[in-house]
Structures are given as structure tokens and as C-alpha cells.
Amino acid sequence: MSIEDLLAKNITNIVLKILVFGPQVKTLSGDERTRNLQLKRRQIRSELEILGHHVRYAEDLVEPDLPGKTCNAFLQEIVIMHEYDLIVTLVDSPGSIVEATTIARTPILAQKASLFVDFDHREGLVAKTCDLAKQLGADYKTYQYPKDLVECHLLGFVKEKIEKVQIVKYLS
């Protein structure tokens, strides 16, 4: 068996559980920028599923009919994040800002997160939140809108992170 076969068998074929946060994708926005982010989120999920990974949106996992305090969508998202190997966040919508903040406050979540913020917002509070997450181990990148969305750079960054997570998972 060649080293390439061994690597495929042991590392590159590891299936990851990946959570993708960002603007909701159920109904496409009339705003071009938001729609492009929604489409990128859909593309990331689709492409990673083609690679064999288990990819979900948190809004599809949150259960609105649970009893009592467990019915809280924010609490459910925190529990969900802990169960995934990789958390990809297009930090732009109000919900994704809350999710990025949660990641920045939780080292174990930060260490398995990739956060993406528009370059034009690199000096704002959201970017500073992502900087903090980076200090805790998150991958944090800015993107140029619309170029990085159209030319697929974000997807490339996510695929790079997947390779790192697969190695860590193998070595753990």
C-alpha cells in the first residue's frame, strides 16, 4: 500500500460533522449582498456534502417545541456546536454575530471554528470578537465582497480547515 493510500485510508477520508452558520437560506433575500452570502452558504454545504461530510445548518436542528427552558434556540445552538467537529460561520447576519460571539467566549468552540468577516468591517466590534476567537484557536479571515464570494475563495479556506481538522482528529 502506498503512502498516498495510507493517508487516504487514515486521514483524508475522515468524515467530519460540520455546522455552517450565516444568513438564513430558506428564503433568498432581495438584497444582492445578503443573497450572495446565502448562496455561498448553500454552496459550502453542497460542496462539503459531495466530499462526504455530514453538513448541517443549526436552524434545521433547533427544535422549537421542546418543553420548558430547553425550548430556547440559543441554548440549543450552544449544545449543537459542541457536537460538531467544525463550525463555519459567515459572520454577517444578527444570528451569526451572536454565534461568533459565543464561539469567541468558549475556547473549545473557538478551536474548531472558521470565521469569515467582510474586509470592510475589519475594524468593528464584530471583527474584534473574531480576533478574540482567533486568540483562542479559531481560524479567522476577512473576505473581499463580492470577489471572494464569486471566485470561491471562502470555500477554498473551508477545505483547508477541513484538512487540518482531519489530521487533528486522526492524531487524537
Residue pairs with C-beta under 8 A, 6 or more apart in sequence:
1 9
10 170
11 166
11 167
11 170
12 163
12 166
13 52
14 166
14 169
14 170
15 52
15 53
15 54
16 53
16 54
16 85
16 86
16 162
16 165
16 166
16 169
17 53
17 54
17 56
17 83
17 84
17 85
17 86
18 48
18 53
18 54
18 55
18 56
18 84
18 85
18 86
18 87
18 88
18 162
19 55
19 56
19 57
19 58
19 80
19 81
19 84
19 86
19 87
19 88
20 41
20 44
20 45
20 55
20 56
20 57
20 88
20 89
20 90
21 57
21 58
21 87
21 88
21 89
21 90
21 95
21 96
21 99
21 100
22 37
22 38
22 40
22 41
22 89
22 90
22 91
22 92
22 93
22 96
23 29
23 34
23 37
23 38
23 41
23 90
23 92
23 93
23 96
24 38
24 59
24 93
24 95
25 38
25 41
25 42
25 57
26 59
28 35
28 38
28 39
29 35
29 38
33 145
33 146
34 92
34 93
36 145
36 146
36 149
36 150
37 90
37 92
37 93
37 149
39 149
40 90
40 149
40 154
40 155
41 57
41 90
43 152
43 155
44 55
44 88
44 154
44 155
44 158
45 55
45 56
45 57
47 155
48 55
48 158
48 162
49 55
51 159
51 162
53 162
56 84
58 76
58 77
58 80
58 81
58 99
61 76
61 80
62 73
62 76
62 77
62 80
63 71
63 76
64 71
64 73
65 71
66 76
69 75
70 76
74 98
77 99
77 102
78 102
78 106
81 87
81 99
81 102
81 103
81 106
81 109
82 108
82 109
84 112
85 112
85 165
85 169
86 112
86 113
86 114
86 161
86 162
86 165
87 99
87 103
87 109
87 112
87 113
87 114
88 113
88 114
88 116
88 158
88 161
89 96
89 99
89 100
89 103
89 113
89 114
89 115
89 116
90 96
90 116
90 154
91 97
91 99
91 100
91 115
91 116
91 117
91 126
91 130
92 117
92 118
97 126
97 129
100 115
100 126
100 129
100 130
100 133
101 129
102 109
103 109
103 110
103 113
103 115
103 133
103 138
104 110
104 129
104 130
104 132
104 133
104 136
104 138
106 136
107 136
107 137
110 133
110 134
110 136
110 137
110 138
111 136
111 137
111 138
112 165
113 133
113 138
113 139
114 138
114 139
114 140
114 141
114 157
114 158
114 161
115 130
115 133
115 134
115 138
115 139
115 140
115 141
116 140
116 141
116 142
116 143
116 154
116 157
117 126
117 127
117 130
117 140
117 141
117 142
117 143
118 142
118 143
118 145
119 142
119 143
119 144
119 145
120 145
121 127
121 142
122 142
127 142
130 138
130 140
131 140
133 140
134 140
139 157
139 161
141 157
143 149
143 153
143 154
147 153
148 154
